[in-house]
Every structure is written in C-alpha cells, then in structure tokens.
Amino acid sequence: MISRSKQLFERAQQSIPGGVNSPVRAFKSVGGTPIFMSHANGAYMYDADGNRYIDYINSWGPMIMGHAYEPVIKAIKDKAVLSTSFGAPTELEIEMAELIISMAPNVDMVRMVSSGTEACMSALRLARGYTGRNKFIKFEGCYHGHADAFLVKAGSGMATFNIQTVPGVTAGASMDTLTAPYNELDAVAELVSENKDEIAAIIIEPVAGNMGCIVPVPGFLEGLRLICDREGIVLIFDEVMTGFRLAAGGAQERLGVNADLVTFGKVIGGGLPVGAFGGKKEIMQCIAPLGNVYQAGTLSGNPIAMIAGYTLLKTLKDHPEIYAELDQKTEQIHAGLESVFNKLDHPFVINRLGSMISVHFSDKPVNNFTDAASANNAMFNRFFHSMLDNGVYLPPSAFETWFVCHAISELDIQHTIASAAKFN
C-alpha cells in the first residue's frame, strides 16, 4: 500500500517545484521519499501516516524546549485575537528588543526582520554602509541565507545538491565575496593583506551548522577579532543557529568572543518566521530612519512572532539550568553513539558543542567544509535511513548539524543509541 507521504509528494510535485518549499526537504541527498509531517509535540514529530519520530532537527534549531511548548502556544493564542499584524509599532517590539539586549553580549540596539536570510543580508549592507567598503569575507561551507552575495561556497543545501555556481546570481553580485576555509586564520590574513582597506566585514557562523557541526579551533575566532580590530573591519556573527541555543547569550557568551554585529533567526520567534540583527550603537545608528542605510519590512516585528519569541527567550533567561541539562543530554547521546560506533568497522568523527552535534564517517578530524565533503557521505545516507526506519529523524543531509531539544527523555536517548547499534 502506498504511503500517505508518497501520495502527498507526488501531488506536491505538480504545484511546487521539486515538491518542497526548501530544497533539503526533498531527500535528494539521502534518497527516498520525503516524510510529510502532520503534527509534533515535545521531542516527537508525527507523519501523515501516523508514525512517530524522535526529532533531531527541531525545525533546524529553534524548538529548544521541544515542539508545541505550552507557554508559547498559549501566548500565541492570546495575542492572535488582538490581530495578527498591524504594520505599525507596538510596545511588544520594545520589550522584545530589550530582552534580546539583556541576554546577548555586545548588542546595544536591535532591528527586527522576517527571516535569518534577511538579517544577514541587512547586516552586510549595514557593514558596507558603515565602513564605506564593498568586499567581505565568508567561509567555505557557511550558509548565511540565499541572498545573492552569500551563495558562494555556501555549504548546506548547496553542498547537498552539489551546486557550485548558482544560475541567476550575476558575477557582479558575487565579485566582492571573498572566501576562506573555516578554521584557517592564515588564509583570512592573506585575503585581508591582498585587499587592504577594501573589506567591510567578515561574516561567520561562530559554530558552523551547515557542514555538520564544526567547532572553531582554539584561537580562530579570537584571531578574527584581532584582525577586524586592526583593519577596521566589522565582525559579524551569524547566530541564526547558535543564538540563545548554546547559551542564553549565544556563541558570544559560550566562546567568549565579541562580535560587532550579530544576526538571529527563527529562535527569536519560537519557530515562527522571524529574524533580527543587532550590535554596537554606533553601527546600528546608520540604519534608516536614523541613518542612510536603508532597510524595511512590512511584517518586521510581527506581534505573533514577537510574543512567541519573547515567551521562549524569557523562559531561557529565567531558567539557566536548561542549558546545563541540554548539554548533559547531548553529551550522553555523544557518548552512546561513540560507544556504538567503536564496535563497528566504520571510521567516524563526532563533533559537538552544547546541544549541537553531528556524525561524520571519516578517518580524520572534520574542521572545515573540505573535511566534511571528503567523509563517506554515502554511508551517512545509509545511516540516515537506518535511523529513520527505527523512528529517529535526523537531518536528511550529511552537511547539517543535529539539534537536541530539552524535551528529549532518557528513554528517547536510549532508543536513539539502540537504533544506531542496528546500523551496519
């Protein structure tokens, strides 16, 4: 009997390009038919056929407390009856900005937007306007959304589909994009030297999540900070994934390195479509209407997204023990998977920081995109389907980090480890 998911996918392909509204969902990397979900609660997602999965995607990060977190759902319901959008300022936007500023280090002012892509695009434009320079450095395998300038060696979905150049992105749009390998400070120093006084910004995922979970080697982020201070370059941390997940103050707090601008994404909307960028007052004051760097959005500061995000972030701020518990659960998963893989005849690497973790079937450390791409990703695809068959939903790509939610239980962790033990 054909599954409901297969029926839906066949139907979707008639009206939606590729049958999905975001490419990695198509399962083209891992093979097979994408799973269509009907609902989720806590650590679990349920598909259109009624199957339950332990979820290690968590909407690509924001479901820190798990799906359908009751305080967030109640707050959304209460706010929705007052209207879903105003197109005018609300007090809640101020409260949200004040809450973010109270949690994220080195953020004096915040501008709300509608997505992580928009946040990164706007932060780069702001850095260019502030410095009067055009070029910027990004890192191979880091994904900062699908704005034209960022779609150069962007990892994640592009790596999954082996897309090296993107039709529709002109040479002019990408000519000011300079790329360096992640975790290689000398390569950055060389680019800066070759483009003296031309580089506006360095943008980076402080812990990369779009080539698996890649942790910065000691001294790497600190070295970037020194280069930016010396050369008058704006350091942008893309914390769409790490913000409020690795710590209440995100990667800046966890790793002890300051950025000039920080971008946030769906976590500040409790999973709703939202984003923000913020940073030093002297830079943020260049944004219109205070300055001449233009940025706007009708749904920026949407009240439903704001109340969902405010409720989630307030929970995280008021209960710092959540982070210790998340770390402990993820560490337990790490140790269990390591124990299982040590008994199998497969070389492997497990990368982890906080509640971000990834598995790479590699015989060498995975510290950048080249390392991640050279792993045995065909084996990962088999591992993915083995876990899926046992009710464990991993990101459907070797180039994505896993996210652990607070709602995951001891039984869920043990089931995950037992499921991994069935892979061969």
C-alpha positions in Angstrom: 0.0 0.0 0.0 1.4 3.4 -1.0 2.2 5.6 2.0 0.4 8.9 2.6 3.7 10.7 2.4 4.4 9.3 -1.0 1.0 10.3 -2.2 1.4 13.8 -0.9 4.9 14.1 -2.5 3.6 13.0 -5.9 0.8 15.5 -5.6 3.1 18.3 -4.4 5.4 18.0 -7.4 2.6 19.1 -9.6 2.3 22.5 -8.0 5.5 23.1 -6.0 9.0 23.0 -7.7 10.5 19.7 -6.6 7.5 19.1 -4.3 9.1 21.0 -1.4 9.4 24.6 -0.3 13.0 24.3 0.9 15.4 22.1 -1.1 16.9 19.9 1.7 13.4 18.6 2.5 13.4 16.8 -0.9 15.6 13.9 0.4 17.6 14.1 -2.8 20.9 13.8 -0.9 19.8 10.7 1.2 17.4 9.2 -1.4 13.9 8.1 -0.9 10.6 9.9 -0.4 10.4 12.9 1.9 8.3 12.4 5.0 5.3 14.7 5.3 4.6 15.7 8.9 1.1 16.3 10.4 1.9 17.4 13.9 4.6 17.5 16.7 4.8 17.6 20.4 7.7 17.7 22.7 10.6 15.7 21.3 8.4 13.9 18.7 7.1 14.5 15.2 4.3 12.5 13.7 4.0 11.9 9.9 0.9 11.8 7.7 0.8 8.0 8.1 0.8 8.2 11.9 4.4 7.2 12.5 6.2 8.8 15.4 9.8 10.0 15.2 12.3 11.3 17.8 13.2 14.7 16.3 16.8 15.8 15.9 16.0 18.7 13.5 13.7 20.7 15.8 12.8 23.0 12.9 16.5 23.5 12.3 17.2 24.8 15.8 14.5 27.0 17.4 12.5 24.3 19.2 14.9 24.4 22.2 12.1 23.4 24.6 10.5 21.0 22.1 7.6 21.2 19.8 4.3 22.9 20.8 5.8 24.2 24.1 2.7 25.0 26.1 3.6 28.6 27.3 4.5 29.6 23.7 1.3 28.1 22.2 -0.9 29.9 24.9 0.9 33.2 24.3 0.3 32.9 20.5 -3.4 32.1 21.0 -3.9 35.0 23.4 -2.1 37.5 21.1 -3.7 36.3 17.9 -7.2 37.5 18.9 -5.9 41.1 19.0 -4.8 40.9 15.3 -2.1 39.1 13.5 -0.4 42.2 12.1 -0.5 45.9 12.4 2.1 47.5 10.1 2.6 49.9 13.0 4.8 50.0 16.1 3.8 48.1 19.3 5.1 48.1 22.8 5.9 44.4 22.5 8.6 45.1 19.9 10.4 47.3 22.5 10.1 44.6 25.1 11.5 42.0 22.7 14.4 44.2 21.8 15.1 44.9 25.5 15.0 41.2 26.3 17.5 40.4 23.5 19.8 43.2 24.6 19.7 41.9 28.2 20.7 38.4 27.0 23.1 38.8 24.1 26.5 40.4 24.9 27.7 43.4 22.9 24.2 44.2 21.5 23.1 47.8 22.1 20.3 48.1 19.6 18.2 45.6 17.6 16.3 45.7 14.3 13.6 43.1 13.7 13.2 41.5 10.3 11.3 38.5 8.9 14.0 35.8 8.4 17.6 34.8 9.0 18.4 35.4 5.4 17.1 39.0 5.7 19.0 39.5 8.9 22.3 38.5 7.3 21.6 40.5 4.1 20.8 43.6 6.1 23.8 43.2 8.5 26.2 43.0 5.5 24.6 46.1 3.9 24.9 47.9 7.2 28.6 47.0 7.5 29.2 48.2 4.0 27.4 51.5 4.6 29.2 52.0 8.0 32.7 51.3 6.6 32.3 52.7 3.0 33.8 49.5 1.7 32.3 46.8 -0.5 34.2 43.5 -0.1 33.5 40.9 2.6 34.9 37.6 3.7 32.8 34.5 4.3 33.9 30.9 4.9 33.5 27.9 2.7 30.6 25.8 3.9 29.0 28.6 6.0 25.4 29.4 4.9 24.0 32.9 5.6 20.8 32.6 3.7 20.1 32.8 0.0 20.9 36.4 -0.8 23.0 36.6 -3.9 26.3 37.7 -2.3 26.2 34.8 0.1 25.7 32.0 -2.5 29.4 31.4 -2.9 30.7 28.1 -1.5 27.7 28.2 0.9 27.6 24.6 2.2 24.3 23.2 3.5 21.7 22.8 0.8 24.0 23.8 -2.0 26.6 21.2 -0.9 23.8 18.7 -0.5 22.8 19.2 -4.2 26.4 19.7 -5.4 25.6 23.1 -6.7 28.8 25.0 -7.3 27.5 28.0 -9.2 24.0 29.4 -9.0 22.2 30.5 -12.1 20.6 33.9 -11.6 23.5 35.1 -9.5 25.5 37.6 -11.6 29.2 37.9 -11.5 28.7 41.4 -10.3 26.7 40.3 -7.2 29.4 37.9 -6.1 32.6 39.6 -7.2 33.0 41.3 -3.8 32.6 38.0 -2.0 35.9 36.6 -0.7 36.1 33.1 0.7 38.4 31.3 3.1 38.5 27.8 4.6 36.8 27.7 8.0 39.3 27.4 10.9 42.3 28.6 8.8 43.3 32.0 10.1 46.3 32.4 7.8 44.0 32.3 4.8 42.0 35.1 6.2 45.1 37.2 7.0 46.3 36.7 3.4 42.9 37.9 2.0 43.0 40.9 4.2 46.5 41.7 3.1 45.6 41.3 -0.6 42.6 43.6 -0.2 43.9 46.2 2.1 41.3 48.8 3.2 38.6 47.2 0.9 37.0 44.7 3.2 33.9 45.9 5.1 33.0 42.7 7.0 33.9 39.2 8.0 30.8 37.1 8.5 30.9 33.7 10.1 28.9 31.1 11.9 30.8 31.1 15.1 29.9 27.4 15.4 29.2 26.2 11.9 26.0 24.2 11.4 25.8 23.9 7.6 28.6 21.4 7.0 27.7 19.3 10.0 28.6 20.8 13.4 32.0 22.4 13.0 33.6 23.9 16.2 36.1 26.7 15.9 39.6 25.6 16.8 41.3 27.4 19.7 42.4 30.9 18.7 40.5 31.1 15.4 37.6 33.4 16.4 40.0 35.3 18.7 42.3 35.8 15.7 39.4 37.1 13.6 38.6 39.6 16.3 42.2 40.9 16.3 42.3 41.2 12.5 39.0 43.1 12.5 40.1 45.5 15.2 43.4 46.2 13.5 41.9 46.7 10.0 38.7 48.5 10.8 36.6 45.5 9.6 33.1 44.7 11.0 33.0 41.2 12.6 29.5 39.7 12.0 28.5 36.6 13.9 25.6 34.7 12.2 23.9 33.3 15.2 20.8 32.1 13.4 21.5 28.6 14.7 23.7 29.3 17.8 21.9 32.3 19.2 20.1 31.5 22.5 20.9 27.8 21.9 24.5 27.4 23.0 23.9 29.7 26.0 21.5 32.5 27.0 23.9 34.9 25.2 24.6 32.5 22.3 28.1 31.8 20.9 29.5 35.1 22.1 28.8 34.1 25.7 29.8 30.5 25.3 33.0 31.2 23.4 33.9 34.5 25.0 34.5 36.4 21.7 32.8 39.7 20.9 31.2 40.5 17.5 30.3 43.9 16.2 27.0 42.8 14.7 25.0 39.6 15.4 22.2 38.1 13.3 19.4 36.0 14.7 16.7 33.8 13.1 13.7 31.7 13.9 14.6 31.0 17.5 13.6 34.6 18.5 10.1 33.7 17.1 9.8 30.4 18.9 9.9 28.8 15.4 7.8 31.3 13.6 9.3 33.1 10.6 11.3 35.9 12.1 14.8 37.3 12.3 16.8 40.2 13.7 20.2 41.8 13.6 21.8 43.9 16.3 25.1 45.2 17.6 27.1 48.3 18.6 25.1 51.5 18.8 27.5 53.5 16.6 26.9 50.9 13.8 23.2 50.4 14.2 22.5 54.1 14.1 23.5 54.1 10.4 20.2 52.2 9.6 17.3 54.2 8.4 15.5 56.2 9.7 18.4 57.3 11.8 21.0 56.8 9.0 21.1 56.4 5.3 21.5 52.6 5.1 18.0 51.6 4.0 16.2 48.5 5.4 12.5 47.9 5.8 9.9 45.2 6.1 6.1 45.3 6.5 6.0 42.3 8.8 9.1 43.2 10.8 8.2 43.0 14.5 5.0 40.9 13.7 3.1 40.6 17.0 2.6 36.8 16.8 6.2 36.2 16.2 7.3 38.6 18.9 5.1 37.1 21.6 6.2 33.6 20.7 9.9 34.6 20.8 9.5 36.7 23.9 7.9 33.8 25.8 10.6 31.3 24.7 13.5 33.7 25.4 12.1 34.7 28.8 11.9 31.0 29.8 15.6 30.5 28.8 16.7 33.6 30.6 14.8 32.8 33.8 15.9 29.2 33.8 19.7 28.9 33.1 19.7 25.3 34.3 18.1 24.5 30.9 21.4 24.8 29.2 23.2 22.5 31.6 20.5 19.9 31.1 20.7 20.3 27.3 24.5 19.9 27.4 24.2 16.8 29.6 21.6 15.2 27.4 23.7 15.9 24.2 26.8 14.6 25.9 25.0 11.4 26.8 24.0 11.0 23.1 27.6 11.6 22.1 29.0 9.1 24.5 26.4 6.5 23.5 27.0 6.9 19.7 30.7 6.8 20.3 30.4 3.5 22.2 28.2 2.0 19.4 30.5 3.1 16.5 33.6 1.9 18.3 32.2 -1.6 17.8 31.5 -1.2 14.1 34.0 -1.4 11.3 33.5 2.2 10.2 35.8 5.2 10.9 33.8 8.0 12.4 34.1 11.5 13.9 31.5 13.0 16.2 31.6 16.8 16.5 29.7 18.5 19.3 29.3 21.8 21.2 26.4 22.3 23.6 23.2 20.9 22.1 24.6 20.8 18.5 26.1 17.5 17.3 26.9 15.7 14.1 28.3 12.4 12.9 30.8 12.1 10.1 32.0 8.8 8.7 35.6 10.0 8.3 39.0 8.7 9.4 40.3 12.2 10.1 39.2 15.3 12.1 36.4 17.3 10.5 37.3 21.0 10.9 36.1 22.6 7.7 34.0 22.1 4.5 36.7 20.1 2.7 36.9 17.7 5.6 33.1 17.3 5.7 32.8 16.8 1.9 35.6 14.1 1.9 33.9 12.0 4.5 32.0 8.9 3.4 28.7 10.6 3.0 27.1 7.7 1.1 27.5 5.8 4.4 25.8 8.7 6.2 22.9 8.3 3.8 22.5 4.6 4.7 22.8 5.6 8.4 20.1 8.2 8.0 17.6 5.7 6.6 18.5 3.1 9.2 17.7 5.5 11.9 14.6 6.7 10.1 13.4 3.1 10.0 13.8 2.9 13.7 11.8 6.1 14.4 14.7 8.6 14.7 14.5 11.6 12.4 17.9 13.1 11.6 18.6 16.0 9.2 18.4 14.5 5.7 21.9 15.6 4.7 25.5 14.9 5.9 26.0 18.6 5.8 23.6 19.6 8.6 24.0 19.7 12.3 21.6 17.9 14.6 19.8 19.9 17.3 18.8 18.4 20.6 15.7 19.7 22.5 15.1 20.0 26.2 12.0 17.7 26.0 14.0 14.7 25.0 13.8 11.9 27.6 16.2 9.3 28.9 14.1 6.7 27.1 14.4 8.7 23.8 18.2 8.9 24.2 18.5 5.2 24.9 16.3 4.4 21.9 18.5 6.6 19.7 21.6 4.8 20.8 20.0 1.4 20.4 18.8 2.4 16.9 22.4 3.4 16.0 23.6 0.0 17.1 21.4 -1.7 14.5 23.4 0.1 11.7 26.0 -1.9 9.9 
